[in-house]
Amino acid sequence: MDDYEQTDVLICGCGPTGAMLSGYLGRMGIRNIVLEKEPDITTDPRGIALDDDGIRALQGLGLYEHVFVDIGSTIPRIRFVGGIQQDLHKTPFLTFDTASSGGNTGHVGAMRHKQPVLEKHLRSVIEASTFSELRSSCTLTSIDEDQDWVYVKYQDPAGVEKKVRAKFLAAADGKTGYTRKHYLEPKGIILEWAEQSKYDETWVALNWKINPPTPETHPDFPLWELGYSPEAVYDEFFPEDFRFLCNSRRPAVCGRFGLPQDRLWRFEFVVGPDEDGVEMAKRDKIKEVVVPYITHPGSRYGLTSDVEFPEDCIQVLRSRPFRFSARSCNKWVLGRTILCGDAAHVFPPFGGQGIASGFRDAIGLAWRLAILCSSRQRLDYSAILTGWYRERKQQLDKSLAATVRNGDMVNTKSALQRFIRDWALCSMQCIPSWRHWLELGPRAEGPVQYAHEPGLPFLPDMSGGGCFAQTYCVAVSDTQSRVHFTDDAIFAASKKCPFQVVVLLPHLEALTPTLSELEGIEPVAPRLLSFSEATIFIPRKSVPPGAEAPNDRLYRSATAEEFGRSKLCNGRPFPRGYKEDLMWQSMAGKRYVILRSDRFVFAACKTAAELVVAARRLEEMFPVE
């Protein structure tokens, strides 16, 4: 095999999941090559929604500054609208407040993005890395493997056969990609139903670009005489909030995406059992299904005739049928070949979880591959990778459950079920605390907490397995009091280890004895964990003005007001619902936290002695020396 080029990880597919995986591997110093069959980024926006976990994953690659400036914008609210009336302004029976920061990440609950721009920025991370390389217009032709390597042949853009071997192959090439369809399915890997409802429907997805009429282009448009401006007309016919249209005759989902100035609109509707998806995506059927939603009764404005948004102000970017289902592969790993993203699981269109779930796959896989590829000892890669997908399946089930709940509300056909749904939700919203809980949407359930199984890399007896909270902070040594996300302090680019120690002190007086304790600990698992890299946080109220910091790893908590004045808040709403002391609350008095690179807790300890015990157990779990 001397004629094979060699790398650590070969990634098949440079969509969001593959690019995210390459980006994190590159930050961890792991050589990787990405093979992508397309010559360039697909310009058709497909996924348009991303939750707060997804934003956090982008932040981890250093892309936060682009999130609300170039990639997209906050979804203010998600409204669930009942009834068969084709009225986007009808009062919803349930609303998710997705502009708040009431979750576990410090971010808004959801954003609407342009996928081509998202992928552009992900690829910029690959381009900037000395460890990652993207090869476009490459077609995979064969895969083989043994106990040590995966051997791949592919055709380059000129049609010349190339050969590369890697320690691992990560397939992020989608649900119809080569790796699963041609290599793993003959070996028994199949897509199974991921939940009991066995959701499987065809939908038509429309992307429109809206060019609002003006008095000059459409002088006869009736709303000018009522004082409407072009922007007000746009807001009237294409309202800002996202909507689930729970119409029993034809469920639909619609809303803006991208930046406000892009004026992009997505409308998706279900295709009936006796209808053909291709036919329903044609112009005459689109007019029949969608135009009634952008035609308002004249009585709304005191007029005698209905008001229809001008058709020549709509540019159709896409109108295609898609088959949506909820499925997951029976295994995501076989030998040294790994499935992630849509190659491993597919989602229905009710929760915006497709891209976010792929991001979770990538960030959870990256640190494991980094350990496997850099270990000086031969590790049980099968057990480590099996632990990855067993963990991810737990989180996938939670995401899928939230998606299916949304789908159940959208697709409810029974009049009795609709009545019970609306009555129950209306009653609950009469109680302010319950209303607030409902408005949080999926975030109301709190962060993911893995249930321990043999082989999962956390310590359940030391409060491990939960997703660690992110808040805002300020370096005590910073005289300008610049605000940071806590993740950016904990996982700063200068840090070398895949696991990080977080120290949560109750007050400033505890700093000196804690530093002495850390300095007195002998190194344990130094390739995995360094006590000298520990990041220390102190509540803001215990830090007097002008306090001196012994090092640049000491931070205090920051307020919502401080964040609101910082550049981190540019393009996004003020962080309503933010909890400054969330890290301390979630750890319930534990002072030392060993944190994995995917932001999950390995162990939380009350004392330095417990910290040493946890570090030794980490070393036993990953004997890399």
C-alpha positions as CSV (number, residue, x, y, z in Angstrom):
1,M,0.0,0.0,0.0
2,D,3.0,2.3,-0.5
3,D,1.2,4.1,-3.3
4,Y,-1.5,5.4,-1.0
5,E,-1.4,8.9,0.3
6,Q,-1.8,8.9,4.1
7,T,-3.8,11.1,6.5
8,D,-5.4,10.7,10.0
9,V,-9.1,11.2,9.1
10,L,-10.7,11.1,5.7
11,I,-14.1,12.9,5.6
12,C,-16.5,12.2,2.8
13,G,-18.8,15.2,2.1
14,C,-18.3,18.9,2.9
15,G,-21.8,19.9,3.8
16,P,-22.4,21.4,7.2
17,T,-21.5,18.2,9.2
18,G,-18.4,17.3,7.2
19,A,-17.1,20.9,7.3
20,M,-17.8,21.2,11.1
21,L,-15.9,17.9,11.8
22,S,-13.0,19.0,9.7
23,G,-12.9,22.4,11.5
24,Y,-12.8,20.9,14.9
25,L,-10.2,18.2,13.9
26,G,-8.1,21.0,12.5
27,R,-8.3,23.0,15.8
28,M,-7.1,19.8,17.6
29,G,-4.2,19.3,15.3
30,I,-5.5,16.2,13.5
31,R,-4.7,15.9,9.8
32,N,-7.8,15.4,7.7
33,I,-8.8,15.5,4.1
34,V,-12.3,16.3,3.0
35,L,-13.6,14.8,-0.3
36,E,-16.5,16.6,-1.9
37,K,-18.2,15.5,-5.1
38,E,-19.5,19.0,-6.0
39,P,-17.2,21.6,-7.5
40,D,-18.6,24.4,-5.2
41,I,-21.1,25.1,-2.5
42,T,-24.6,24.3,-3.6
43,T,-26.4,27.7,-3.9
44,D,-29.9,26.4,-3.2
45,P,-30.7,27.0,0.5
46,R,-31.9,23.8,2.0
47,G,-31.8,23.9,5.8
48,I,-32.8,27.3,7.1
49,A,-33.1,27.0,10.9
50,L,-30.5,26.4,13.6
51,D,-31.0,26.1,17.4
52,D,-28.8,27.5,20.2
53,D,-26.7,24.4,20.3
54,G,-25.9,24.9,16.6
55,I,-24.9,28.5,17.2
56,R,-22.7,27.4,20.1
57,A,-21.0,24.9,17.8
58,L,-20.3,27.7,15.2
59,Q,-18.9,29.8,18.1
60,G,-16.5,27.0,19.0
61,L,-14.9,27.3,15.6
62,G,-14.4,31.1,16.0
63,L,-17.3,32.0,13.7
64,Y,-19.6,33.8,16.1
65,E,-18.7,37.3,14.6
66,H,-20.3,36.2,11.3
67,V,-23.4,34.5,12.7
68,F,-25.7,37.6,12.9
69,V,-23.8,39.7,10.5
70,D,-23.6,37.5,7.4
71,I,-25.0,34.0,8.1
72,G,-28.5,34.9,9.3
73,S,-30.7,36.5,11.9
74,T,-32.7,35.6,15.0
75,I,-36.1,34.0,14.7
76,P,-38.2,36.3,17.0
77,R,-41.0,33.8,17.7
78,I,-42.4,30.5,16.4
79,R,-46.2,30.6,16.2
80,F,-48.5,27.6,16.1
81,V,-51.6,28.7,14.2
82,G,-54.7,26.5,14.2
83,G,-57.8,26.3,12.0
84,I,-58.3,25.9,8.2
85,Q,-58.3,29.6,7.5
86,Q,-55.4,30.7,5.3
87,D,-54.5,33.6,7.5
88,L,-50.9,34.2,8.7
89,H,-52.2,36.9,11.1
90,K,-54.5,34.6,13.1
91,T,-53.8,34.5,16.8
92,P,-51.6,31.4,17.6
93,F,-52.6,28.9,20.2
94,L,-49.0,28.5,21.2
95,T,-45.9,30.7,20.8
96,F,-42.2,29.9,21.4
97,D,-40.1,32.9,22.4
98,T,-37.0,32.0,20.4
99,A,-35.5,35.5,20.7
100,S,-34.8,35.0,24.5
101,S,-31.6,33.6,26.0
102,G,-33.4,31.5,28.5
103,G,-31.6,28.3,27.7
104,N,-28.3,26.7,28.5
105,T,-26.0,28.5,26.0
106,G,-26.4,32.2,26.4
107,H,-27.6,32.3,22.8
108,V,-31.0,33.0,21.3
109,G,-33.2,30.0,21.0
110,A,-33.1,29.8,17.2
111,M,-31.9,31.6,14.1
112,R,-32.7,31.5,10.4
113,H,-29.7,31.2,8.1
114,K,-28.7,30.9,4.5
115,Q,-27.1,27.6,4.2
116,P,-24.7,28.5,1.4
117,V,-23.3,31.4,3.5
118,L,-23.1,29.1,6.5
119,E,-21.1,26.6,4.5
120,K,-18.9,29.4,3.1
121,H,-17.8,30.3,6.6
122,L,-17.3,26.7,7.7
123,R,-15.1,26.2,4.7
124,S,-13.1,29.3,5.6
125,V,-12.0,27.4,8.8
126,I,-10.8,24.5,6.7
127,E,-8.9,26.9,4.4
128,A,-7.2,28.6,7.3
129,S,-6.1,25.4,8.9
130,T,-2.7,23.7,8.3
131,F,-4.2,20.4,9.3
132,S,-7.3,20.4,7.1
133,E,-7.7,20.2,3.3
134,L,-10.8,20.3,1.1
135,R,-10.7,18.5,-2.3
136,S,-13.7,19.4,-4.5
137,S,-15.1,17.7,-7.6
138,C,-13.9,14.3,-6.3
139,T,-15.9,11.1,-6.7
140,L,-15.5,8.2,-4.3
141,T,-15.2,4.9,-6.2
142,S,-14.2,2.2,-3.6
143,I,-13.6,1.7,0.1
144,D,-11.7,-1.1,1.8
145,E,-10.3,-1.5,5.3
146,D,-8.3,-3.7,7.6
147,Q,-7.5,-3.5,11.4
148,D,-5.3,-0.4,10.9
149,W,-6.5,1.6,7.9
150,V,-9.3,2.5,5.6
151,Y,-8.3,2.5,2.0
152,V,-10.2,4.8,-0.4
153,K,-10.0,5.3,-4.1
154,Y,-11.5,8.3,-5.8
155,Q,-11.5,10.2,-9.0
156,D,-10.1,13.8,-9.0
157,P,-11.6,16.6,-11.1
158,A,-9.6,15.4,-14.1
159,G,-11.0,11.9,-13.8
160,V,-7.6,10.5,-12.6
161,E,-7.8,7.8,-10.0
162,K,-6.3,8.7,-6.6
163,K,-5.6,6.6,-3.5
164,V,-5.6,7.6,0.1
165,R,-5.5,5.7,3.3
166,A,-6.7,7.0,6.7
167,K,-6.9,5.8,10.2
168,F,-10.7,6.5,10.1
169,L,-13.3,7.4,7.4
170,A,-16.1,9.7,8.5
171,A,-18.9,9.7,6.0
172,A,-21.0,12.9,6.0
173,D,-22.1,12.4,2.4
174,G,-25.9,12.4,3.1
175,K,-28.6,9.9,3.1
176,T,-27.9,8.8,-0.5
177,G,-24.1,9.0,-0.3
178,Y,-21.7,6.4,-1.5
179,T,-20.4,5.3,1.9
180,R,-23.6,4.0,3.3
181,K,-25.4,3.0,0.1
182,H,-22.5,1.1,-1.5
183,Y,-20.2,0.1,1.3
184,L,-22.1,-0.2,4.6
185,E,-25.6,-1.3,3.5
186,P,-24.2,-4.6,2.0
187,K,-22.6,-5.2,5.4
188,G,-26.0,-4.8,7.3
189,I,-26.2,-1.1,8.1
190,I,-29.7,0.1,7.4
191,L,-31.9,3.1,8.1
192,E,-34.6,2.2,10.7
193,W,-37.6,4.0,12.0
194,A,-36.4,6.3,14.7
195,E,-39.7,6.6,16.6
196,Q,-43.0,4.9,16.9
197,S,-45.1,7.2,14.7
198,K,-43.0,6.2,11.6
199,Y,-43.4,9.6,10.1
200,D,-42.9,9.5,6.3
201,E,-44.5,12.2,4.1
202,T,-43.8,14.2,1.0
203,W,-43.6,18.0,1.3
204,V,-43.1,20.7,-1.3
205,A,-40.4,23.3,-0.3
206,L,-40.5,26.8,-1.8
207,N,-37.8,29.4,-1.6
208,W,-38.9,32.9,-2.7
209,K,-37.1,36.1,-2.9
210,I,-39.4,39.0,-2.3
211,N,-39.0,42.4,-4.0
212,P,-41.6,44.6,-2.4
213,P,-43.8,46.8,-4.7
214,T,-43.3,50.5,-4.7
215,P,-45.6,53.4,-5.7
216,E,-43.5,53.8,-8.8
217,T,-43.5,50.1,-9.9
218,H,-47.1,49.4,-8.8
219,P,-49.0,52.7,-8.7
220,D,-52.4,51.0,-8.6
221,F,-51.6,48.9,-5.5
222,P,-54.5,49.8,-3.1
223,L,-52.5,50.1,0.1
224,W,-50.6,53.2,-0.9
225,E,-53.7,55.3,-0.4
226,L,-53.8,54.0,3.2
227,G,-50.3,55.2,4.0
228,Y,-48.5,51.9,3.7
229,S,-44.8,52.0,2.7
230,P,-43.1,49.3,0.7
231,E,-41.5,47.9,3.8
232,A,-44.8,47.9,5.7
233,V,-46.4,46.0,2.8
234,Y,-43.6,43.4,3.0
235,D,-44.2,43.0,6.8
236,E,-47.9,42.8,6.3
237,F,-47.8,39.9,3.7
238,F,-44.6,38.2,4.9
239,P,-44.6,38.6,8.7
240,E,-41.4,38.3,10.6
241,D,-42.2,35.4,12.9
242,F,-41.9,31.7,11.8
243,R,-45.3,29.9,11.6
244,F,-46.4,26.3,11.9
245,L,-49.8,26.3,10.1
246,C,-51.7,23.5,11.8
247,N,-54.3,23.3,9.0
248,S,-55.9,19.9,9.1
249,R,-56.6,20.1,5.4
250,R,-53.0,20.9,4.5
251,P,-50.3,21.4,7.2
252,A,-47.6,23.9,6.3
253,V,-44.6,25.8,7.7
254,C,-43.5,29.2,6.6
255,G,-41.2,32.1,7.5
256,R,-38.4,34.4,6.6
257,F,-34.8,33.2,6.5
258,G,-31.3,34.7,6.0
259,L,-30.7,38.4,6.9
260,P,-33.5,40.9,6.9
261,Q,-32.2,42.6,3.8
262,D,-32.2,39.3,1.9
263,R,-36.0,39.2,1.9
264,L,-36.1,35.4,1.6
265,W,-39.2,33.4,2.4
266,R,-39.6,29.7,2.9
267,F,-43.0,27.9,2.5
268,E,-43.4,24.2,2.9
269,F,-46.6,22.2,2.6
270,V,-47.6,18.6,2.8
271,V,-48.5,16.6,-0.3
272,G,-51.7,14.6,0.1
273,P,-51.7,10.8,-0.2
274,D,-53.5,11.0,-3.6
275,E,-51.3,13.9,-5.0
276,D,-48.1,13.8,-6.9
277,G,-45.2,15.8,-5.4
278,V,-43.7,16.9,-8.7
279,E,-47.1,18.1,-9.9
280,M,-47.8,20.0,-6.6
281,A,-44.5,21.8,-7.0
282,K,-45.6,23.3,-10.3
283,R,-46.8,27.0,-10.7
284,D,-50.5,26.4,-11.0
285,K,-50.6,24.2,-7.8
286,I,-48.4,26.6,-5.9
287,K,-50.9,29.4,-6.7
288,E,-53.7,27.2,-5.5
289,V,-52.0,26.3,-2.2
290,V,-49.8,29.3,-1.3
291,V,-51.4,32.4,-2.9
292,P,-54.4,32.4,-0.6
293,Y,-52.0,33.1,2.3
294,I,-50.7,36.2,0.6
295,T,-54.2,37.4,-0.4
296,H,-55.9,39.5,2.2
297,P,-59.7,40.2,2.4
298,G,-60.5,43.8,1.5
299,S,-62.4,44.1,4.8
300,R,-59.1,44.0,6.6
301,Y,-58.3,47.4,5.2
302,G,-61.8,48.8,4.8
303,L,-61.8,48.0,1.1
304,T,-64.4,46.3,-1.1
305,S,-61.9,44.1,-3.1
306,D,-59.3,41.5,-1.8
307,V,-55.7,42.6,-1.8
308,E,-53.2,40.2,-3.4
309,F,-49.4,40.6,-3.1
310,P,-48.2,41.3,-6.7
311,E,-47.0,38.0,-8.3
312,D,-44.3,39.9,-10.3
313,C,-42.6,40.9,-7.0
314,I,-41.9,37.2,-6.2
315,Q,-38.8,35.5,-7.6
316,V,-39.0,31.7,-7.3
317,L,-35.6,30.3,-6.2
318,R,-36.8,26.8,-5.6
319,S,-40.0,24.7,-5.8
320,R,-39.3,21.0,-5.2
321,P,-40.8,18.0,-3.5
322,F,-38.9,16.2,-0.7
323,R,-39.6,13.0,1.2
324,F,-39.3,13.6,4.9
325,S,-39.1,10.8,7.5
326,A,-37.7,10.1,10.9
327,R,-35.0,7.4,10.6
328,S,-31.7,6.5,12.1
329,C,-29.2,3.8,11.2
330,N,-29.0,0.7,13.3
331,K,-25.3,1.3,13.7
332,W,-23.3,4.4,13.0
333,V,-19.9,2.8,13.1
334,L,-18.5,-0.4,11.5
335,G,-14.8,-1.0,11.8
336,R,-13.0,2.2,11.1
337,T,-15.9,3.7,9.0
338,I,-18.2,6.2,10.7
339,L,-21.6,7.7,9.6
340,C,-22.6,11.1,10.8
341,G,-25.1,13.8,9.9
342,D,-27.8,12.8,7.3
343,A,-25.8,9.7,6.4
344,A,-26.7,8.4,9.9
345,H,-30.1,9.9,10.6
346,V,-32.8,12.0,8.9
347,F,-35.4,14.3,10.5
348,P,-38.9,15.5,9.5
349,P,-39.2,19.3,8.9
350,F,-40.8,20.4,12.2
351,G,-37.9,21.3,14.5
352,G,-35.0,22.7,12.5
353,Q,-32.8,19.9,13.9
354,G,-31.2,18.4,10.8
355,I,-28.1,20.6,10.6
356,A,-27.9,21.1,14.4
357,S,-27.9,17.3,14.9
358,G,-25.1,16.9,12.4
359,F,-23.1,19.6,14.3
360,R,-23.6,17.6,17.5
361,D,-22.4,14.5,15.7
362,A,-19.3,16.3,14.6
363,I,-18.3,18.0,17.8
364,G,-18.8,14.8,19.8
365,L,-16.8,12.8,17.3
366,A,-13.9,15.2,16.8
367,W,-12.4,14.9,20.3
368,R,-12.7,11.1,20.2
369,L,-10.9,10.9,16.9
370,A,-8.3,13.3,18.1
371,I,-7.5,11.0,21.1
372,L,-7.5,7.9,18.9
373,C,-5.3,9.4,16.2
374,S,-2.7,11.0,18.7
375,S,-2.6,8.2,21.3
376,R,0.8,6.5,21.7
377,Q,-0.9,3.3,22.8
378,R,-3.4,1.2,20.7
379,L,-6.8,2.0,22.1
380,D,-10.1,0.1,21.6
381,Y,-11.4,2.3,18.8
382,S,-14.5,0.2,18.4
383,A,-15.6,0.7,22.0
384,I,-14.8,4.5,21.9
385,L,-16.7,5.1,18.7
386,T,-19.6,2.9,19.8
387,G,-19.8,5.0,23.0
388,W,-20.0,8.1,20.7
389,Y,-23.0,7.0,18.7
390,R,-24.8,5.5,21.8
391,E,-24.5,8.9,23.4
392,R,-25.6,10.7,20.3
393,K,-28.6,8.4,19.9
394,Q,-29.8,9.5,23.3
395,Q,-29.6,13.2,22.3
396,L,-31.0,12.4,18.9
397,D,-34.0,10.8,20.6
398,K,-34.6,14.0,22.6
399,S,-34.3,16.2,19.6
400,L,-36.6,13.9,17.6
401,A,-39.2,13.8,20.4
402,A,-39.4,17.6,20.3
403,T,-39.6,17.5,16.5
404,V,-42.4,14.9,16.6
405,R,-44.3,16.9,19.2
406,N,-44.2,19.9,16.8
407,G,-45.3,17.6,14.0
408,D,-48.2,16.2,15.9
409,M,-49.5,19.7,16.5
410,V,-49.1,20.6,12.8
411,N,-50.6,17.3,11.5
412,T,-53.5,16.7,13.9
413,K,-56.5,15.6,11.9
414,S,-58.9,14.9,14.7
415,A,-61.3,17.7,15.7
416,L,-61.5,16.3,19.2
417,Q,-57.7,16.3,19.6
418,R,-57.5,19.8,18.2
419,F,-60.1,21.0,20.7
420,I,-58.3,19.3,23.6
421,R,-54.9,20.7,22.5
422,D,-56.2,24.3,22.2
423,W,-58.2,24.2,25.4
424,A,-55.2,22.7,27.4
425,L,-52.7,25.2,26.0
426,C,-55.0,28.1,26.5
427,S,-55.6,27.1,30.1
428,M,-51.9,26.6,30.9
429,Q,-51.1,30.0,29.5
430,C,-53.3,31.7,32.0
431,I,-50.7,30.9,34.7
432,P,-47.6,33.1,34.1
433,S,-45.0,30.6,35.2
434,W,-46.5,27.9,32.9
435,R,-46.8,30.4,30.1
436,H,-43.1,31.2,30.4
437,W,-42.3,27.4,30.5
438,L,-44.3,26.9,27.3
439,E,-42.6,29.8,25.6
440,L,-39.2,28.3,26.1
441,G,-40.2,25.4,23.7
442,P,-37.7,22.5,23.7
443,R,-35.4,24.5,26.0
444,A,-37.9,24.1,28.8
445,E,-36.8,20.5,29.3
446,G,-33.3,21.8,30.3
447,P,-29.9,20.7,28.9
448,V,-29.3,17.1,27.7
449,Q,-28.3,14.7,30.5
450,Y,-27.0,11.4,29.2
451,A,-28.1,8.2,31.0
452,H,-25.0,6.2,31.7
453,E,-24.3,2.9,29.9
454,P,-21.1,0.9,29.9
455,G,-18.5,2.5,27.7
456,L,-19.9,6.1,27.8
457,P,-17.0,8.5,28.7
458,F,-18.3,10.3,31.9
459,L,-18.5,9.4,35.5
460,P,-22.2,9.2,36.6
461,D,-21.2,8.9,40.3
462,M,-19.4,12.3,40.0
463,S,-22.3,14.2,38.3
464,G,-21.0,13.6,34.8
465,G,-23.0,13.3,31.6
466,G,-24.8,16.7,31.5
467,C,-24.3,19.5,28.9
468,F,-22.4,22.3,30.7
469,A,-23.9,25.7,30.8
470,Q,-22.4,28.6,28.9
471,T,-22.8,32.2,30.2
472,Y,-20.9,35.5,29.8
473,C,-17.7,36.5,31.5
474,V,-15.0,39.2,31.8
475,A,-11.3,38.6,32.5
476,V,-10.5,40.1,35.9
477,S,-7.2,41.3,34.5
478,D,-8.9,43.1,31.6
479,T,-9.0,46.8,32.4
480,Q,-11.5,47.3,29.5
481,S,-13.9,44.7,30.9
482,R,-14.5,43.1,27.5
483,V,-17.2,40.5,27.6
484,H,-16.6,36.9,26.4
485,F,-18.6,33.7,26.2
486,T,-17.4,31.3,28.9
487,D,-16.7,28.5,26.3
488,D,-14.2,30.9,24.6
489,A,-12.3,31.2,27.9
490,I,-12.4,27.5,28.7
491,F,-11.5,26.3,25.2
492,A,-9.2,29.1,24.2
493,A,-7.0,28.4,21.1
494,S,-3.9,28.3,23.4
495,K,-5.3,25.3,25.3
496,K,-3.8,22.0,24.2
497,C,-5.7,19.3,26.0
498,P,-9.1,17.7,24.9
499,F,-10.4,17.9,28.5
500,Q,-10.4,21.1,30.5
501,V,-10.7,21.9,34.2
502,V,-13.2,24.5,35.2
503,V,-13.1,26.0,38.7
504,L,-16.2,27.6,40.1
505,L,-15.4,29.6,43.2
506,P,-18.1,30.9,45.5
507,H,-16.2,34.2,46.2
508,L,-12.8,35.8,45.7
509,E,-11.5,34.8,49.1
510,A,-11.4,31.2,47.9
511,L,-9.0,32.0,45.1
512,T,-5.6,31.8,47.0
513,P,-6.2,28.4,48.7
514,T,-7.6,27.0,45.5
515,L,-4.6,28.0,43.4
516,S,-2.4,26.4,46.1
517,E,-4.3,23.2,45.8
518,L,-4.0,23.1,42.0
519,E,-0.3,23.8,42.1
520,G,0.2,21.0,44.6
521,I,-1.4,18.4,42.4
522,E,1.0,16.1,40.6
523,P,0.2,15.8,36.8
524,V,-2.3,13.1,35.9
525,A,-3.0,12.1,32.3
526,P,-1.0,15.1,31.0
527,R,-1.9,14.4,27.4
528,L,-5.6,14.6,28.2
529,L,-5.8,17.1,31.0
530,S,-3.7,19.9,32.5
531,F,-4.4,21.5,35.8
532,S,-2.3,24.5,34.7
533,E,-4.8,25.2,32.0
534,A,-7.7,25.4,34.5
535,T,-10.1,28.3,33.9
536,I,-11.4,29.9,37.1
537,F,-14.7,31.7,37.5
538,I,-15.9,33.9,40.3
539,P,-19.3,35.6,40.8
540,R,-19.1,39.3,39.8
541,K,-20.5,40.5,43.0
542,S,-17.6,39.2,45.0
543,V,-15.0,41.0,42.8
544,P,-14.3,44.6,44.0
545,P,-13.4,47.3,41.5
546,G,-9.7,47.2,40.7
547,A,-9.1,43.7,42.0
548,E,-5.8,42.2,40.8
549,A,-5.7,38.8,39.0
550,P,-2.8,36.4,39.6
551,N,-3.1,35.1,36.0
552,D,-5.1,35.6,32.8
553,R,-7.3,32.5,33.5
554,L,-9.4,34.2,36.2
555,Y,-12.8,35.4,35.1
556,R,-15.8,37.0,36.7
557,S,-19.4,36.5,35.6
558,A,-20.9,39.2,33.4
559,T,-24.4,40.7,33.4
560,A,-26.9,40.7,30.6
561,E,-26.5,44.5,30.5
562,E,-22.7,44.2,30.0
563,F,-23.3,41.7,27.2
564,G,-25.9,44.0,25.6
565,R,-23.4,46.8,25.4
566,S,-20.7,44.6,23.9
567,K,-20.0,43.8,20.3
568,L,-21.2,40.2,20.9
569,C,-24.7,41.5,21.0
570,N,-24.5,43.1,17.6
571,G,-27.2,41.9,15.3
572,R,-29.1,39.9,18.0
573,P,-31.6,40.8,20.7
574,F,-30.7,41.8,24.3
575,P,-30.4,38.5,26.3
576,R,-33.7,38.3,28.0
577,G,-34.0,35.3,30.4
578,Y,-30.2,35.1,30.9
579,K,-29.0,33.7,34.2
580,E,-25.7,35.1,35.3
581,D,-25.1,32.4,37.9
582,L,-26.2,29.4,35.7
583,M,-22.9,27.6,35.9
584,W,-22.9,27.6,39.7
585,Q,-26.6,26.7,39.8
586,S,-26.2,23.8,37.4
587,M,-23.2,22.3,39.2
588,A,-24.9,22.5,42.7
589,G,-21.9,23.5,44.7
590,K,-19.3,21.4,42.9
591,R,-16.1,23.4,42.7
592,Y,-14.1,21.5,40.1
593,V,-15.5,20.4,36.7
594,I,-13.7,18.3,34.1
595,L,-15.2,19.3,30.8
596,R,-15.0,17.4,27.5
597,S,-14.4,19.3,24.3
598,D,-18.1,18.7,23.3
599,R,-19.1,20.8,26.3
600,F,-20.3,17.8,28.3
601,V,-19.3,17.2,31.9
602,F,-16.9,14.2,32.5
603,A,-17.0,14.7,36.2
604,A,-17.8,17.4,38.8
605,C,-16.0,17.4,42.1
606,K,-16.3,19.2,45.5
607,T,-12.6,18.9,46.5
608,A,-9.2,18.7,44.9
609,A,-8.8,15.2,46.2
610,E,-12.0,14.2,44.2
611,L,-10.5,16.0,41.2
612,V,-7.4,13.8,41.3
613,V,-9.5,10.7,41.5
614,A,-11.6,11.8,38.5
615,A,-8.4,12.5,36.5
616,R,-7.0,9.1,37.3
617,R,-10.3,7.5,36.2
618,L,-10.0,9.5,33.0
619,E,-6.5,8.2,32.4
620,E,-7.8,4.6,32.9
621,M,-10.6,5.2,30.4
622,F,-8.2,6.6,27.8
623,P,-4.7,5.1,28.4
624,V,-3.0,7.2,25.7
625,E,0.6,7.2,27.2
